[in-house]
Amino acid sequence: MWQTPKTSWAATDEFRLEPDYERIRGNLEHLQAWAGRIARRTELAPMPEEEIDGLPYPEFFNRVEQNLAAVAAAVCPRAGYETRSFAAGKPVWDWRDLDRIEGMEEQIGRDLQAIENSLPDLAFLLGGGTFGAILS
């Protein structure tokens, strides 16, 4: 289920598994399903809910970034979406990363909507029928 991404993160905001991570994860799953219907199918890597001493593993952050990159590539591989990777003992997400991640989700949603909106025009311009995708 799509939830409006939070794109106004500030340095004073705290990241929480619920609702922040759940919103990000749910939106990725929604975008993946949408992309599969109109563009290209992509598989999401499992996004765990693991924590050590109250802080998630770097893999937790990397999975979200990898899945975001996979969905972006399925939608528009040359759009300039930017992701990062994280390592143990190094800083993980801060408010700027969260703003970037949720902003990407929002942009991917707009891109998918533009693709979906253009399909009837493409079909008409190409002689009828649905070109390149099956709309349900």
Backbone bond lengths (Angstrom), bond angles and torsions (degrees), N, CA, C in turn:
res aa  C-N    CA-C-N  psi(-1)  N-CA   C-N-CA  omega(-1)  CA-C   N-CA-C  phi
1 M - - - 1.451 - - 1.531 108.91 -
2 W 1.305 116.40 129.26 1.453 122.22 -178.82 1.519 110.54 -74.12
3 Q 1.338 115.06 134.20 1.460 121.52 172.60 1.518 107.08 -124.56
4 T 1.309 117.33 141.11 1.454 120.68 -179.89 1.521 109.84 -56.75
5 P 1.358 117.10 122.73 1.469 119.58 179.62 1.523 111.24 -64.84
6 K 1.301 115.05 148.13 1.461 120.71 174.54 1.526 106.59 -86.99
7 T 1.321 116.91 113.97 1.461 121.19 -177.55 1.526 111.28 -118.42
8 S 1.304 115.06 25.86 1.473 119.86 179.76 1.524 109.85 -129.63
9 W 1.345 116.49 39.76 1.461 120.24 179.72 1.519 109.73 -63.26
10 A 1.323 116.68 144.53 1.462 123.15 178.01 1.527 108.71 -130.08
11 A 1.311 116.20 160.70 1.468 121.78 -178.04 1.528 112.10 -57.20
12 T 1.301 117.60 -25.19 1.471 120.95 -178.52 1.531 113.18 -86.57
13 D 1.345 117.80 -7.75 1.461 121.26 -178.94 1.524 110.57 -77.19
14 E 1.324 116.02 145.30 1.458 122.03 176.25 1.524 109.17 -106.67
15 F 1.333 115.93 137.13 1.455 122.38 176.33 1.523 108.50 -85.05
16 R 1.319 116.09 132.47 1.461 121.34 178.90 1.531 108.71 -129.15
17 L 1.347 115.09 146.30 1.469 118.61 176.91 1.520 110.49 -58.31
18 E 1.327 115.44 -43.17 1.462 121.32 176.77 1.516 107.13 -119.54
19 P 1.270 120.69 114.90 1.460 129.14 18.24 1.538 114.00 -103.42
20 D 1.343 118.68 -10.11 1.463 120.54 -168.18 1.526 113.45 -64.26
21 Y 1.319 117.19 -55.57 1.460 119.94 -178.94 1.525 110.60 -63.62
22 E 1.315 116.81 -41.18 1.465 119.79 179.65 1.519 111.16 -61.74
23 R 1.331 118.14 -37.46 1.463 122.02 177.49 1.533 109.49 -65.66
24 I 1.338 116.71 -47.44 1.463 121.14 -179.23 1.523 109.91 -61.29
25 R 1.323 117.21 -48.28 1.467 121.65 -179.20 1.527 110.93 -63.07
26 G 1.315 117.35 -46.32 1.464 120.55 179.28 1.520 112.39 -61.78
27 N 1.326 116.55 -39.86 1.459 119.59 178.50 1.525 111.37 -67.03
28 L 1.336 117.77 -38.56 1.464 120.31 176.22 1.528 110.54 -61.27
29 E 1.319 117.08 -44.04 1.457 120.91 179.13 1.530 110.91 -63.41
30 H 1.325 116.87 -39.93 1.464 121.42 177.62 1.531 110.46 -63.80
31 L 1.344 116.97 -46.37 1.463 121.06 -179.73 1.524 111.13 -64.36
32 Q 1.321 116.98 -38.20 1.462 120.82 179.19 1.530 110.30 -62.40
33 A 1.320 117.06 -45.35 1.468 120.88 179.01 1.522 110.85 -64.44
34 W 1.316 117.59 -42.15 1.467 122.69 -179.93 1.524 109.78 -63.89
35 A 1.335 116.60 -46.45 1.467 120.55 179.29 1.526 110.25 -60.84
36 G 1.325 117.00 -38.12 1.459 120.71 178.82 1.516 113.23 -64.36
37 R 1.319 117.00 -30.33 1.464 120.87 179.60 1.516 112.55 -76.60
38 I 1.335 117.77 -35.03 1.473 118.38 -171.76 1.525 114.91 -120.93
39 A 1.301 118.41 -15.08 1.465 119.05 -177.34 1.523 109.16 -124.09
40 R 1.310 116.06 -95.10 1.456 121.69 -177.93 1.503 110.02 -136.53
41 R 1.313 115.46 140.67 1.464 119.24 176.82 1.520 110.32 -71.64
42 T 1.312 115.85 142.76 1.453 121.77 174.10 1.513 107.85 -141.87
43 E 1.289 115.82 147.17 1.462 120.49 178.47 1.527 109.22 -99.26
44 L 1.302 116.20 136.72 1.458 121.03 175.82 1.520 109.03 -91.52
45 A 1.322 116.08 137.41 1.460 120.42 172.07 1.526 107.65 -72.80
46 P 1.322 118.40 146.91 1.464 119.63 179.20 1.531 111.57 -56.12
47 M 1.309 115.88 135.08 1.464 121.00 179.38 1.524 107.70 -106.48
48 P 1.330 116.54 101.77 1.470 121.08 -173.80 1.522 113.63 -72.26
49 E 1.304 114.22 166.85 1.460 121.81 174.69 1.518 109.06 -116.46
50 E 1.345 116.69 42.12 1.460 122.04 -175.94 1.522 110.86 -89.62
51 E 1.327 114.60 146.11 1.458 120.72 177.17 1.521 109.92 -141.75
52 I 1.323 116.85 149.88 1.461 122.88 171.82 1.516 106.51 -123.15
53 D 1.309 117.24 124.66 1.472 121.49 179.33 1.524 111.86 47.79
54 G 1.312 116.27 38.14 1.455 120.18 177.44 1.509 114.63 83.84
55 L 1.341 118.49 -5.87 1.465 121.16 179.03 1.524 109.91 -115.60
56 P 1.327 118.26 132.22 1.459 120.34 -179.43 1.530 112.00 -66.54
57 Y 1.346 115.86 152.25 1.457 121.77 173.57 1.529 109.72 -61.31
58 P 1.348 117.68 154.46 1.476 118.69 172.24 1.531 111.40 -57.82
59 E 1.333 116.81 -33.22 1.473 119.65 178.98 1.521 111.75 -59.44
60 F 1.313 116.38 -34.50 1.467 122.39 176.15 1.529 109.22 -55.64
61 F 1.322 116.70 -47.96 1.468 121.77 -179.32 1.521 110.89 -71.11
62 N 1.336 116.16 -40.90 1.464 119.90 -178.81 1.521 111.92 -63.61
63 R 1.325 117.83 -37.18 1.464 119.80 179.55 1.525 111.10 -62.15
64 V 1.308 116.94 -42.65 1.467 119.59 178.18 1.527 109.39 -61.91
65 E 1.333 116.83 -46.55 1.472 120.81 -179.70 1.531 110.94 -62.21
66 Q 1.330 117.95 -42.99 1.469 121.55 -179.87 1.529 110.63 -64.04
67 N 1.313 116.63 -42.35 1.456 120.04 -180.00 1.521 111.26 -68.54
68 L 1.308 117.23 -37.54 1.450 121.09 176.19 1.527 110.07 -61.83
69 A 1.334 116.94 -43.93 1.468 121.30 178.29 1.528 110.80 -63.68
70 A 1.339 117.85 -39.92 1.463 121.48 -179.66 1.524 111.46 -64.57
71 V 1.319 116.77 -44.06 1.465 120.08 179.34 1.527 109.81 -66.94
72 A 1.321 117.43 -42.00 1.467 120.87 178.63 1.528 110.60 -60.61
73 A 1.331 117.50 -42.38 1.462 121.19 -179.56 1.521 111.40 -66.07
74 A 1.328 117.02 -33.61 1.462 120.59 178.58 1.518 111.50 -69.33
75 V 1.325 116.46 -29.32 1.462 121.24 -176.10 1.523 111.24 -88.08
76 C 1.310 116.41 -53.44 1.460 121.03 -174.99 1.529 108.63 -155.98
77 P 1.347 117.91 88.26 1.459 120.75 -171.65 1.530 115.35 -61.87
78 R 1.304 118.48 -18.38 1.468 119.42 -178.19 1.523 113.24 -110.32
79 A 1.316 117.33 21.65 1.466 120.16 -174.20 1.520 113.67 -79.13
80 G 1.327 118.77 -9.13 1.456 120.52 179.08 1.509 114.28 84.46
81 Y 1.326 117.11 22.09 1.459 120.27 174.95 1.521 107.91 -64.93
82 E 1.320 116.83 142.23 1.460 121.16 -175.37 1.523 110.99 -123.96
83 T 1.347 115.93 126.79 1.457 120.74 176.51 1.524 108.94 -123.35
84 R 1.329 116.32 170.34 1.463 122.61 -179.74 1.519 109.88 -129.63
85 S 1.334 115.52 170.25 1.463 119.98 171.56 1.522 108.09 -129.77
86 F 1.319 115.45 156.23 1.455 121.63 -173.33 1.524 109.65 -128.37
87 A 1.334 117.40 151.56 1.456 123.23 -179.98 1.523 109.62 -128.58
88 A 1.330 115.11 156.67 1.469 120.54 178.69 1.518 110.26 -58.79
89 G 1.312 116.21 137.97 1.451 121.66 178.74 1.516 114.63 81.35
90 K 1.318 116.88 -0.52 1.466 121.74 179.07 1.526 108.90 -109.38
91 P 1.327 117.03 160.95 1.466 118.97 178.58 1.529 111.34 -59.87
92 V 1.317 115.37 147.85 1.456 121.29 175.28 1.527 108.27 -110.81
93 W 1.320 117.18 -162.76 1.455 120.63 -174.81 1.520 113.26 -47.57
94 D 1.305 114.11 141.74 1.460 120.11 166.15 1.531 106.19 -123.61
95 W 1.299 116.65 -173.50 1.463 119.92 -175.02 1.530 111.82 -62.02
96 R 1.339 117.68 -30.88 1.477 120.19 178.96 1.526 110.69 -68.07
97 D 1.330 116.57 -39.69 1.466 119.91 177.24 1.523 110.91 -64.58
98 L 1.312 116.34 -43.79 1.458 119.97 179.61 1.524 111.01 -62.31
99 D 1.314 117.28 -40.37 1.460 121.27 176.83 1.538 110.01 -63.50
100 R 1.327 116.69 -41.96 1.473 121.67 178.90 1.529 110.45 -64.32
101 I 1.325 117.27 -46.61 1.462 121.82 -177.88 1.524 110.75 -61.98
102 E 1.304 116.60 -50.50 1.465 119.08 -177.71 1.527 111.20 -71.43
103 G 1.324 116.96 -30.43 1.462 120.11 173.96 1.526 111.27 -65.45
104 M 1.348 116.63 -38.54 1.464 120.44 176.04 1.518 110.90 -64.59
105 E 1.320 116.86 -42.61 1.458 119.14 177.72 1.523 110.44 -58.66
106 E 1.307 116.13 -44.33 1.467 120.48 179.07 1.530 110.84 -62.01
107 Q 1.342 117.68 -43.69 1.461 121.75 -179.51 1.526 111.39 -67.11
108 I 1.324 117.16 -41.71 1.462 120.16 177.40 1.531 109.62 -60.61
109 G 1.322 116.96 -40.27 1.461 120.71 176.16 1.518 111.67 -60.52
110 R 1.330 117.18 -42.64 1.475 120.32 177.41 1.526 110.52 -65.39
111 D 1.338 116.99 -40.52 1.464 120.36 179.06 1.525 111.06 -64.14
112 L 1.322 116.86 -43.13 1.461 119.99 177.57 1.522 111.20 -62.40
113 Q 1.321 116.89 -40.23 1.465 120.29 178.36 1.524 110.19 -63.55
114 A 1.325 117.78 -40.54 1.467 121.19 178.55 1.529 110.65 -64.22
115 I 1.328 116.96 -41.68 1.466 120.43 177.79 1.522 109.68 -62.84
116 E 1.326 116.00 -48.05 1.457 120.55 -179.18 1.526 111.11 -60.17
117 N 1.325 116.65 -41.79 1.465 120.63 179.81 1.524 112.31 -66.71
118 S 1.335 117.24 -29.62 1.467 119.89 -177.06 1.520 112.92 -84.30
119 L 1.338 119.28 -16.45 1.459 120.87 -177.23 1.527 113.78 -58.60
120 P 1.327 120.59 -44.63 1.469 117.87 177.42 1.525 112.34 -61.18
121 D 1.336 118.04 -36.52 1.456 120.70 177.62 1.521 110.95 -66.88
122 L 1.336 117.11 -41.36 1.459 120.53 178.01 1.520 110.43 -61.83
123 A 1.307 116.32 -43.83 1.453 119.69 -179.59 1.521 110.16 -61.78
124 F 1.302 117.58 -41.28 1.455 121.47 179.11 1.525 110.24 -66.40
125 L 1.304 117.37 -47.22 1.456 120.93 -178.86 1.521 112.76 -65.05
126 L 1.323 116.49 -24.69 1.452 120.24 -177.66 1.528 112.06 -101.57
127 G 1.299 116.96 15.50 1.457 120.24 173.07 1.510 115.41 96.26
128 G 1.309 117.41 19.30 1.465 119.84 176.25 1.504 112.56 96.92
129 G 1.299 114.39 167.72 1.453 119.50 -177.28 1.501 111.13 77.88
130 T 1.321 115.42 173.80 1.467 120.21 179.65 1.502 108.91 -95.33
131 F 1.308 116.74 124.71 1.459 121.77 -177.58 1.523 110.56 -97.56
132 G 1.330 116.88 121.08 1.453 121.36 170.23 1.509 117.38 77.22
133 A 1.294 120.24 -3.30 1.455 121.64 -178.47 1.523 109.71 -158.37
134 I 1.286 114.46 160.68 1.465 120.68 174.96 1.511 107.22 -116.34
135 L 1.292 117.34 116.91 1.462 121.31 178.57 1.513 108.62 -89.18
136 S 1.327 114.45 135.95 1.464 117.73 178.53 1.495 110.61 -105.26
